[in-house]
Amino acid sequence: MGSQHSTSARPPSYKRKKDDREDMLDEREQEEAIAQFPYVEFTGRDSITCLTCQGTGYIPTEQVNELVALIPHSDQRLRPQRTKQYVLLSVLLCLLAFGLVVFFLFPHSVLVDDDGIRVMKVTFNKQDSLVILAIKATLKIRNSNFYSVAVTSLSSQVQYMNTVVNFTVQAEMGGPFSYVYFFCTLPDIQVHNIVIFMRTSVKISYIGHMTQSSLETHHYVDCGTNSSAV
């Protein structure tokens, strides 16, 4: 009698399941090892541990807004083009604006000029030997500023022969000047000119600034007759 041995071969699916089981065990061991070792980022020089990743290599979505970006100083984004040109242009514009403000607001001179005597009325007082002169003198005030000015006061002083005659428009020459009456009424002379000296002072205010201009002029006055000029 002979003995009979039989061998049974295991199916390939059994071997595949065994390999899958071993792969799952290997992956689980790797996850446990990663959980014990924190996430590390290698930058080439030093390693930096990610404290917020908790070993997963990524952060939750709700923490995205809490991230802070660190940009190196050598990054080109920190060096916008034409920065120097923009800064220079801004400085030039500021200087131009400052110069215009100073030019338009800086006080300029206000000139006072004499425009001559326009109207003169002569009256004689034969009883007191007086010559009464009513003189209308015109002044030109030229404003070189770019804003209006205000004349706060104006005073005029009239002198004849180094003596103050009067401070008003109407001037009477008599008493020690009685000879003037005879000179002005002398019929043998057609033009009876006398010289008077006028000192005028004008006070002008603008932008909180007060200035004073003085004007001294000599005028030839015909005291023998009335005269007017247009």
C-alpha positions as CSV (number, residue, x, y, z in Angstrom):
1,M,0.0,0.0,0.0
2,G,1.4,3.3,-0.8
3,S,0.9,6.6,1.0
4,Q,-0.7,9.6,-0.7
5,H,0.4,13.2,0.1
6,S,-1.7,16.1,-1.1
7,T,-0.6,19.8,-1.0
8,S,-3.0,22.6,-1.3
9,A,-1.9,26.0,-2.7
10,R,-3.1,29.2,-1.1
11,P,-5.0,31.6,-3.4
12,P,-3.3,34.9,-4.5
13,S,-6.0,37.0,-2.8
14,Y,-4.8,35.8,0.6
15,K,-1.3,37.0,-0.1
16,R,-2.6,40.4,-1.3
17,K,-4.6,40.8,1.9
18,K,-1.6,40.1,4.0
19,D,0.5,42.7,2.1
20,D,-2.2,45.3,2.6
21,R,-2.4,44.5,6.3
22,E,1.4,45.0,6.6
23,D,1.2,48.3,4.6
24,M,-1.5,49.6,7.0
25,L,0.7,48.7,10.0
26,D,3.6,50.5,8.5
27,E,1.6,53.6,7.8
28,R,0.2,53.6,11.4
29,E,3.7,53.3,12.8
30,Q,4.8,56.2,10.7
31,E,1.9,58.4,11.9
32,E,2.7,57.6,15.5
33,A,6.3,58.5,14.9
34,I,5.3,61.8,13.3
35,A,2.9,62.6,16.2
36,Q,5.8,62.2,18.5
37,F,8.2,64.3,16.4
38,P,7.1,67.9,15.7
39,Y,6.9,69.4,12.2
40,V,10.2,70.9,11.1
41,E,10.8,73.3,8.2
42,F,14.2,73.1,6.6
43,T,15.4,76.5,5.2
44,G,18.9,75.4,4.2
45,R,20.6,77.0,7.2
46,D,18.6,76.2,10.3
47,S,15.5,74.2,11.0
48,I,12.4,76.0,12.4
49,T,9.7,74.2,14.3
50,C,6.2,75.0,13.4
51,L,4.4,75.5,16.7
52,T,0.9,75.9,15.2
53,C,1.0,72.9,12.9
54,Q,0.9,70.4,15.8
55,G,2.9,67.9,13.8
56,T,0.5,67.8,10.9
57,G,2.4,70.0,8.5
58,Y,-0.6,72.4,8.0
59,I,-2.8,74.7,10.0
60,P,-6.6,74.8,10.3
61,T,-8.6,77.0,8.0
62,E,-9.9,79.2,10.8
63,Q,-6.3,80.2,11.6
64,V,-5.4,81.4,8.1
65,N,-6.2,85.1,9.0
66,E,-3.8,84.9,11.9
67,L,-0.8,84.3,9.7
68,V,1.9,86.9,9.5
69,A,4.0,87.1,6.3
70,L,7.7,87.7,6.7
71,I,9.3,89.3,3.6
72,P,13.1,89.5,3.4
73,H,14.6,93.0,3.2
74,S,16.2,92.1,-0.1
75,D,12.8,91.3,-1.7
76,Q,12.2,93.3,-4.8
77,R,8.7,94.0,-3.7
78,L,10.0,96.3,-1.0
79,R,11.8,98.3,-3.6
80,P,9.2,99.9,-5.9
81,Q,10.5,101.4,-9.1
82,R,11.0,105.1,-9.6
83,T,10.9,105.8,-5.9
84,K,13.6,108.5,-6.0
85,Q,11.8,110.2,-8.9
86,Y,8.5,110.3,-7.1
87,V,10.2,111.7,-3.9
88,L,12.1,114.3,-5.9
89,L,9.0,115.3,-7.8
90,S,7.0,115.7,-4.5
91,V,9.8,117.8,-3.0
92,L,9.9,120.1,-6.0
93,L,6.1,120.5,-6.0
94,C,6.2,121.4,-2.3
95,L,8.9,123.9,-2.9
96,L,7.0,125.4,-5.8
97,A,3.8,125.7,-3.8
98,F,5.7,127.3,-0.9
99,G,7.3,129.8,-3.3
100,L,4.0,130.7,-4.8
101,V,2.5,131.3,-1.4
102,V,5.4,133.4,-0.3
103,F,5.3,135.4,-3.5
104,F,1.6,136.2,-3.4
105,L,1.3,136.8,0.4
106,F,4.6,138.5,1.1
107,P,4.0,142.2,1.6
108,H,5.2,144.4,-1.3
109,S,5.7,148.1,-1.2
110,V,2.8,150.5,-1.5
111,L,3.9,153.6,-3.4
112,V,2.4,157.1,-2.8
113,D,3.0,159.6,-5.7
114,D,2.0,163.2,-6.1
115,D,-0.4,163.9,-9.0
116,G,-0.2,167.6,-8.8
117,I,-2.7,170.3,-7.8
118,R,-6.0,169.9,-9.6
119,V,-8.2,172.7,-8.3
120,M,-7.2,176.0,-6.6
121,K,-9.5,178.7,-5.4
122,V,-8.1,182.1,-4.4
123,T,-10.1,184.5,-2.2
124,F,-8.8,187.9,-1.1
125,N,-9.7,189.7,2.2
126,K,-8.8,193.3,1.6
127,Q,-9.7,194.4,5.1
128,D,-7.3,192.0,6.8
129,S,-4.9,191.8,3.8
130,L,-5.4,188.0,3.6
131,V,-5.0,185.6,0.8
132,I,-7.2,182.5,1.3
133,L,-6.1,179.5,-0.8
134,A,-8.3,176.4,-1.2
135,I,-6.1,173.8,-2.8
136,K,-7.1,170.3,-4.0
137,A,-4.0,168.1,-4.4
138,T,-4.3,164.6,-5.8
139,L,-2.3,161.6,-4.6
140,K,-1.7,158.3,-6.5
141,I,-1.5,155.2,-4.3
142,R,-0.1,152.2,-6.2
143,N,-0.6,148.8,-4.7
144,S,2.0,146.2,-5.8
145,N,0.4,143.4,-3.7
146,F,-2.0,140.8,-5.0
147,Y,-4.6,141.7,-2.4
148,S,-6.4,145.0,-1.4
149,V,-5.0,147.5,1.1
150,A,-6.8,150.0,3.3
151,V,-5.8,153.6,3.9
152,T,-6.4,154.2,7.6
153,S,-5.3,157.8,7.8
154,L,-4.0,160.7,5.7
155,S,-2.5,164.0,6.9
156,S,-1.0,166.8,4.9
157,Q,1.1,169.7,6.1
158,V,1.5,172.9,4.1
159,Q,4.6,175.2,4.5
160,Y,5.5,178.5,3.1
161,M,8.9,180.1,3.6
162,N,9.8,177.4,6.1
163,T,6.8,178.2,8.2
164,V,3.8,175.8,8.7
165,V,0.8,177.6,7.3
166,N,-1.9,175.1,8.0
167,F,-2.8,171.4,8.3
168,T,-6.1,171.7,6.4
169,V,-7.1,172.1,2.8
170,Q,-7.9,175.8,3.3
171,A,-4.8,178.0,4.1
172,E,-4.8,181.7,5.1
173,M,-1.7,183.8,4.5
174,G,-1.8,187.0,6.5
175,G,-0.2,188.7,9.5
176,P,3.5,188.3,9.0
177,F,2.8,187.3,5.4
178,S,0.8,190.4,4.6
179,Y,3.3,191.2,1.8
180,V,1.9,188.1,0.0
181,Y,-1.4,189.9,-0.3
182,F,0.2,192.8,-2.1
183,F,2.2,190.4,-4.3
184,C,-0.8,188.4,-5.3
185,T,-2.9,191.5,-6.0
186,L,-0.2,193.4,-7.9
187,P,-1.7,194.3,-11.3
188,D,1.6,194.7,-13.0
189,I,2.4,191.0,-12.8
190,Q,0.4,188.6,-14.9
191,V,1.5,185.4,-13.1
192,H,1.8,185.5,-9.3
193,N,3.6,182.3,-8.5
194,I,4.5,181.4,-5.0
195,V,6.2,178.1,-3.8
196,I,4.5,176.0,-1.2
197,F,5.9,172.9,0.4
198,M,3.6,170.0,1.2
199,R,4.4,167.0,3.4
200,T,1.9,164.2,3.2
201,S,1.8,161.1,5.4
202,V,-0.3,158.1,4.6
203,K,-0.9,155.1,6.9
204,I,-1.9,151.8,5.1
205,S,-2.9,148.5,6.6
206,Y,-3.1,145.0,5.0
207,I,-3.1,141.5,6.4
208,G,-2.6,142.7,10.0
209,H,0.4,144.7,8.9
210,M,0.6,148.5,9.3
211,T,2.9,150.7,7.2
212,Q,3.4,154.4,6.7
213,S,4.5,156.3,3.6
214,S,5.6,159.9,3.5
215,L,5.7,162.2,0.5
216,E,7.3,165.7,0.3
217,T,6.6,167.9,-2.7
218,H,7.0,171.5,-3.9
219,H,4.3,173.2,-5.9
220,Y,4.1,176.5,-7.8
221,V,0.8,178.2,-7.0
222,D,-0.6,181.2,-8.9
223,C,-2.2,183.1,-6.1
224,G,-3.4,185.9,-8.4
225,T,-6.3,184.0,-9.9
226,N,-8.4,180.8,-9.7
227,S,-7.1,177.8,-11.7
228,S,-8.1,174.3,-12.3
229,A,-6.6,171.4,-14.3
230,V,-8.3,168.2,-15.5
